[in-house]
């Protein structure tokens, strides 16, 4: 199995060391797999889309603003 190295800051590393019971490699591997699944889903959903990159950016801005508005309680 190939090895992947990641860099974390000193504070995060210290916090990780406070939890030796956690298999941090497994946590990272799971996070990588989850992200790949998300990207593959987005790829499948968008493969037949006729939206332009500009359309996608516009929708993303609208979603971000709506989420921010909901989180702020307005």
C-alpha positions as YAML, in Angstrom:
chain: A
units: angstrom
residues:
- id: 1
  name: UNK
  ca: [0.00, 0.00, 0.00]
- id: 2
  name: UNK
  ca: [1.43, 3.43, -0.90]
- id: 3
  name: UNK
  ca: [2.23, 5.94, 1.82]
- id: 4
  name: UNK
  ca: [0.92, 9.51, 1.87]
- id: 5
  name: UNK
  ca: [2.43, 12.13, 4.17]
- id: 6
  name: UNK
  ca: [0.47, 15.08, 5.47]
- id: 7
  name: UNK
  ca: [1.60, 18.09, 7.45]
- id: 8
  name: UNK
  ca: [-0.26, 19.41, 10.50]
- id: 9
  name: UNK
  ca: [0.59, 22.32, 12.75]
- id: 10
  name: UNK
  ca: [2.15, 21.79, 16.18]
- id: 11
  name: UNK
  ca: [-1.10, 22.47, 18.06]
- id: 12
  name: UNK
  ca: [-3.04, 19.90, 16.08]
- id: 13
  name: UNK
  ca: [-0.26, 17.34, 16.47]
- id: 14
  name: UNK
  ca: [-0.26, 17.88, 20.25]
- id: 15
  name: UNK
  ca: [-4.03, 17.40, 20.37]
- id: 16
  name: UNK
  ca: [-3.72, 14.22, 18.32]
- id: 17
  name: UNK
  ca: [-1.07, 12.93, 20.70]
- id: 18
  name: UNK
  ca: [-3.54, 13.48, 23.58]
- id: 19
  name: UNK
  ca: [-5.63, 10.71, 21.96]
- id: 20
  name: UNK
  ca: [-3.33, 7.75, 21.33]
- id: 21
  name: UNK
  ca: [-6.37, 5.47, 21.20]
- id: 22
  name: UNK
  ca: [-7.32, 6.94, 17.83]
- id: 23
  name: UNK
  ca: [-5.88, 5.45, 14.64]
- id: 24
  name: UNK
  ca: [-5.16, 8.77, 12.92]
- id: 25
  name: UNK
  ca: [-4.17, 7.02, 9.70]
- id: 26
  name: UNK
  ca: [-7.62, 5.47, 9.57]
- id: 27
  name: UNK
  ca: [-9.25, 8.84, 10.27]
- id: 28
  name: UNK
  ca: [-7.32, 10.38, 7.37]
- id: 29
  name: UNK
  ca: [-8.01, 7.41, 5.08]
- id: 30
  name: UNK
  ca: [-11.75, 7.65, 5.84]
- id: 31
  name: UNK
  ca: [-11.74, 11.39, 5.19]
- id: 32
  name: UNK
  ca: [-9.97, 10.86, 1.87]
- id: 33
  name: UNK
  ca: [-12.47, 8.18, 0.85]
- id: 34
  name: UNK
  ca: [-15.42, 10.37, 1.85]
- id: 35
  name: UNK
  ca: [-14.10, 13.28, -0.20]
- id: 36
  name: UNK
  ca: [-13.49, 11.03, -3.21]
- id: 37
  name: UNK
  ca: [-17.08, 9.72, -2.91]
- id: 38
  name: UNK
  ca: [-18.38, 13.30, -2.85]
- id: 39
  name: UNK
  ca: [-16.31, 14.25, -5.89]
- id: 40
  name: UNK
  ca: [-17.41, 11.16, -7.82]
- id: 41
  name: UNK
  ca: [-21.06, 11.92, -6.99]
- id: 42
  name: UNK
  ca: [-20.66, 15.50, -8.18]
- id: 43
  name: UNK
  ca: [-18.97, 14.25, -11.33]
- id: 44
  name: UNK
  ca: [-21.86, 11.85, -12.06]
- id: 45
  name: UNK
  ca: [-24.46, 14.53, -11.37]
- id: 46
  name: UNK
  ca: [-22.78, 17.11, -13.55]
- id: 47
  name: UNK
  ca: [-21.69, 14.88, -16.43]
- id: 48
  name: UNK
  ca: [-24.86, 15.58, -18.44]
- id: 49
  name: UNK
  ca: [-25.36, 19.11, -17.17]
- id: 50
  name: UNK
  ca: [-25.62, 21.98, -19.61]
- id: 51
  name: UNK
  ca: [-24.66, 24.53, -16.95]
- id: 52
  name: UNK
  ca: [-21.62, 26.65, -17.63]
- id: 53
  name: UNK
  ca: [-18.92, 27.23, -15.02]
- id: 54
  name: UNK
  ca: [-20.36, 30.71, -14.56]
- id: 55
  name: UNK
  ca: [-23.83, 29.23, -13.88]
- id: 56
  name: UNK
  ca: [-22.36, 26.91, -11.28]
- id: 57
  name: UNK
  ca: [-20.49, 29.79, -9.62]
- id: 58
  name: UNK
  ca: [-23.69, 31.85, -9.51]
- id: 59
  name: UNK
  ca: [-25.65, 29.01, -7.91]
- id: 60
  name: UNK
  ca: [-22.84, 28.43, -5.39]
- id: 61
  name: UNK
  ca: [-22.93, 32.10, -4.36]
- id: 62
  name: UNK
  ca: [-26.70, 31.92, -3.88]
- id: 63
  name: UNK
  ca: [-26.41, 28.77, -1.79]
- id: 64
  name: UNK
  ca: [-23.62, 30.26, 0.32]
- id: 65
  name: UNK
  ca: [-25.58, 33.43, 0.98]
- id: 66
  name: UNK
  ca: [-28.72, 31.47, 1.90]
- id: 67
  name: UNK
  ca: [-26.79, 29.23, 4.29]
- id: 68
  name: UNK
  ca: [-25.07, 32.25, 5.87]
- id: 69
  name: UNK
  ca: [-28.45, 33.94, 6.29]
- id: 70
  name: UNK
  ca: [-29.95, 30.88, 7.98]
- id: 71
  name: UNK
  ca: [-26.96, 30.48, 10.28]
- id: 72
  name: UNK
  ca: [-27.13, 34.12, 11.32]
- id: 73
  name: UNK
  ca: [-30.77, 33.63, 12.35]
- id: 74
  name: UNK
  ca: [-32.25, 36.17, 9.95]
...
